[in-house]
Amino acid sequence: MLGRTLGEVSVALKQGQITPTELCRKCLSLIQKTKFLNAYITVSEEVALKQAEESEERYKKGQSLGDLDGIPVAVKDNFSTSGIETTCASNMLKGYIPPFNATVVQKLLDQGALLMGKTNLDEFAMGSGSTDGVFGPVKNPWSYSKQRREKRQQQAQGESQAAEWLITGGSSGGSAAALAALTCSAALGSDTGGSTRNPAAHCGLVGFKPSYGLVSRHGLIPLVNSMDVPGILTRCVDDTAIVLGVLAGHDPKDSTTVQDPVKPFTLPSLTDVSKLCIGIPKEYAVPELSSEVRSLWSKAAGLFESAGAKVIEVSLPHTSCSIVCYHVLCASEVASNMARFDGLEYGHRCDINVSTEAMYAATRREGFSDVVRGRILSGNFFLLKENYENYFIKAQKVRRLIANDFVNVFNSGVDILLTPTTLSEAVPYLEFIKEDNRTRSAQGDIFTQAVNMAGLPAVSMPAALSHQGLPIGLQFIGRAFCDQKLLTVAKWFEKQVQFPVIQFPELMDGCSLVFENEKLASVSLQQ
Amino acid sequence: MWARVVRLTVRGGLGGRQAFATKANPQRSGSINADVIKHLERLALVDFGSREAVARLEKAIAFADRLRAVDTDGVEPMESVLEDRCLYLRSDNVAEGNCAEELLKNSSCVVEEYFVAPPGNISLPKLDEQEPFLHS
C-alpha cells in the first residue's frame, strides 16, 4: 500500500480496502523507522490521527471529499501551519507557531488530506542539498535502497562504503526524502531556483514547478517574491495533476495569483506525439554535465524522435549568465525579505535590551546561520545606492533577456523544452560539503533557475537509474500557464520510461537492519 | 582571538566586531573596505562575524561582476513576469481581523496589547565610541 501512487491509494480508500486510520498508522510507523533519514522536523501524529478519524467517518457515510480525502501528505517547513511549529530549519523561528495555514495547506486540509508532518530543508530554503538547516542534513533514501546496494556489490565496493550516504538535493530535500521513503503519498515543496525539481531528480520523484501566479504563495515564507512558487512532489504525473487541481487558482490573499479560472483536470493519455515539437537548448550541454546524464538526455530526445515528434536544437543565448543574474536578484530580494525578522513580533529574540538596533542585530546574529547572513549581506551590497544600477537593475535587465529567450523559442513553434535537471546523480554528503553553499547552489540550480526567472512551468521526471543505482531526472519546461500540456507530455514520457519503484525490503519485512558508522547504529524493526 | 571578540560583542552590541574589522587590515580584501563593511552591517543589522564572511562576500561580488559582460542596451528592467497583467486589488472592505490576541501570543515580550521594544533612538555605537579592545 505504501509504495502505491496517490491515485491508487485513493481508490483503495474509496473501495474500503484500507481505512484512513490504518493508512495513517502505517505511515506514522514508517516515519519512525526511517527517522535516521532526518526527513521530518515535526511529525504531527495527533493531528494526523484526528484527521484520519474524521476522514474515516466521511468514507463510512459515503461522503468523501474527493481524491485527497484520507491521503497522507508532508509539507515543507517553510509553509505556515496553524498550531504546528514552523521553523524554516532556522533558529530564528524555532518554537514559532503560526496562527494560520498557508493557502495551499488549507486547500489540502479542506480536501481531507492528512498532514503527517513538516519536513526538513536548507535554512530558509537557501541551498541545494538540504544540508544547511539547524536540524541537520537530510539523507537520501536511495542511499539505502536495494538498487544501490546491488550496484555496489557488483562493483565490489563492499559494505564498508554503505555509510557513505547521499544528499537528497534541495532545498525541499525533507519532502523528497519523506515521499521517496514511502511515508506519504505526496509532498509540498517550494521552488525558487529549482528547490523542488532538484531533490525530485535525486530521489526519483516527479517534481513539479507550476507557472508563477498559478498557485498561491500566501503562507509560504518568502525567499524571492518574484520567483517563489509552491512545488508539488509525487510519485507519478497523474498524482501531480490531482494535487495541482486542488491547489491552483486565484487567491484573494495573494495578489500575485492570476485571476484566470482554473478547474481540476485529468491528464489525457497521449498516444500520438507526432504533432509535438521538443526543443533541446544547446547551451545546457555544459562541460560539467556528467556523461551519464548527457547520454540519458540524448536517449530521451531519441525516444520522442522515434515516436514521431519533431526534436530540434534551439538556442537560449543568455543561459550562461542566467545563474549570475539569479544570484544577484535572489540575494537582493532575500535581503529585503529577511528584514522582517527582528525578534519583536515573533521568532527568536536575544537578551540585549540596550536599543532596538542592538537588539535586532544580536537577534539576527543568533537566529540566522552563516549562509543566510551571507546572502543578506550580499543582497544589501547589491542594493547600495552606488551599486543599485550596476547590479540590481542590471540583473533585472538580464532577467528580461532570459525570459525573452524562452518566449522566442516557444514562439518559433517549440512546445516543450527538454533539459537535464541536475549535473549528475546525488553525491555523497562528505563530497558535497567540501564546497560552500553558494558554490553548491550555483551548481545545483544551474539548469533550473532560469525557469524561475521566466516564471515558466517545469517538471523533473525520473528518467533512469545510474550505474550506481541512483535516480537521474530530466526536466521538461513549458510555456507560461500551459501547465496541463506540460504534464501531458511528461505523462507520456513517464509511460515510456517505466522508472523503477525504490526497494527497501528490510524496512518492509521487519528485519533488523544495521548501518555501519551511522549515528543510529541499528534499526531493529519489530512489527 | 575569536573568544575575545564574542565576549566584547555580548557586552557592547556590534562594537567589538567593527573594531575587529578595521584591525584586521581590510585593505587586503580588495574592493571591500572597512567603511563598506561597517555600512553593510549597519544597514543589514547582521554582522560579518569573521574574515571568511568578508571573503565570501568578495567572491559573491566577483561572481556577480560577470553581469557586466552582458549587453543590456535599450533593455528595460523586468520586475515581475506578470508585468503584462493588472495587479489584483480587492475592494476596501474589512473582511477579517480582530486577532490581536493570537498575534501577541507569538511575541516573547508583550505588555497588554503592545509589543515591547527597547528604546529606538539609540544608534549602534560608532567606531570611536566603543569600549577599548580588552585583553581577557
Interface residues (C-beta under 8 A of the other chain):
Chain A: Y96 I97 P99 Y212 G213 S226 H250 P252 S255 T256 T257 V258 Q259 H318 C321 V324 C325 H327 V328 A331 A335 D342 G343 L344 E345 Y346 G347 R349 I352 N353 V354 S355 T356 E357 A358 M359 Y360 A361 A362 R364 R365 F368 D370 R373 G374 I376 L377 S378 N380 F381 F382 L384 N390 Y391 I393 K394 A395 Q396 K397 V398 R399 R400 L401 A403 D436 R438 A442 M453 A454 G455 A480
Chain B: T9 G13 L14 V36 H39 L40 E41 L43 A44 L45 V46 D47 F48 G49 A53 R56 L57 K59 A60 I61 F63 A64 R66 L67 R68 A69 V70 T72 V75 E76 P77 M78 E79 S80 V81 L82 R85 L87 Y88 L89 R90 C99 E102 L103 K105 N106 S107 S108 C109 F115 A117 P118 P119 G120 I122 S123 L124
